[in-house]
Amino acid sequence: MINQSAVVFCLTQIPGCPLQMLMRKTVESSLNETNNTNNSTSNSMNIVLNMVSGIAGRVLRAGLHREEGYTEIWLRISGASGYLDLFENKMRQEEGVAFQKIFSNKFNTVYRILIEHNKCPCANDKVTHCPLLKAMPGAMVKSSIITPYGLLCEFLVAKSRVISELKQRGCKILLMHEINGYDFMLTQKQELAIIYAYLMGYYHFPRKVSLKELAAKLGLSVSTLAELLRKAEAKVIDAYIRHELPHYLVGLVMSKSTYRDFVENQFGSKHEEKKEKVLVEAKTS
């Protein structure tokens, strides 16, 4: 049992949540299309594909507006473009749900979504434990991701007893560790090093300055600066994946080994296609 403050990743089901249901419908439609195309039943690779490159939505803001009669959710949807199109089509067909597209590119879309209170189980008090809209004493939602499998929340909890309360509310604990083990903050030297490297053009392409030149300007050895940058970069990448690529986070949390197999297969197939193309070009030349 953790007796101090902790980081807890939980997966919880919100019965009747329209956004969760829309995501599940999106995944099911995609699987049906894949199966119809391949004339086969869904296999484990199709399921993995939906887990790691399917769809998930990071909640940017959520609020109840009782006088206006709607719940407002700002949601960043991430995933393959086909999934994003399917999700938007499903939203258009859903009664009691309206949306405004704020920003969009090939893999991400930010929506402002309005859900009528008769469609939102948390607003009409059918659900009393929605982490997005009804805060629980002793726990803060640091990030939340709506997935086809449920709501994935990253909690900062103040006391260990809160973890028992989360379980009583139907939350499935996926990952838990003391907050001291969550080393996401850069040290002062790491922060200064990575900011200086960025401002000097070290991360530009092509680079405007070499590692050796940076080290000389800072009065550090090359190895010391390289270590500072590597540790800082690792924390930045970890934060980026947690907060900007939630559809991959879902796959990592739920099935890390299967996710690795999927990525290796994807790169492997690309490599084989490229190798075959090179061989064909060599024969015809």
CORSULJO-V704808 format. One line per field, one symbol per residue. phi: phi as a letter, one per 20 degrees, with the letter a starting at -180 (. if undefined). psi: psi as a letter, one per 20 degrees, with the letter a starting at -180 (. if undefined). burial: + if it has 16 or more other C-alpha atoms within 10 Angstrom, else -. A space follows every 10 residues. Layout:
# CORSULJO-V704808
phi = ???
psi = ???
burial = ???
This chain:
# CORSULJO-V704808
phi = .eedfbdcec dcedgnffff ffffffffff fffffffelb ffdfffffgf fdcebbcefe abbecffenb ddcecdecqf gfffffffff ffeefnccbc eebbcfdbbd dddddgffdd fffemfcdcf ffdcfdgncc febbcecfeq eedddddecf ffffffffen eefebbbfff eeedefffff fffffffffe nfefcffebe fffffffemd ffffffffff ffffffffff ffddcffffg fffeafffff gfffffffff ffffffffff fffee
psi = ppiaqrpppq pqpnpjohgg hhgghgghgg gggghhgilr rprhhggggh gikdqqppoh qpqpnhhikq pppppopqaq hhhgggghhh hhipqjpqqp ogqpahiqpp qopppqhiio hhhjjhpjko hhinqppjpp ohqpppriia oopoqoqhqh hhghhgghjj poohppqqhh immipqrghg ggghgghghi jhjrorqiqr hggggghikq qghggggggg hghghggghg ghiimhhhgg hgghmghhgg gggghghghg gggggggggg hhhi.
burial = ----++++++ ++++--++++ +++++++-++ ++-------- -----+-+++ ++++++++++ ---+-----+ ++++++++++ +-++-+++-+ +----++++- ------++++ +++++++-++ +++-----++ +++-----++ +-++++++++ ++++++++-- -++--+---- +-+--+--+- -----+---+ +-++--+--- -+-------- +--++----- ----++-++- -++-++---- -+++++++++ ++-----++- -+-------- ---------- -----
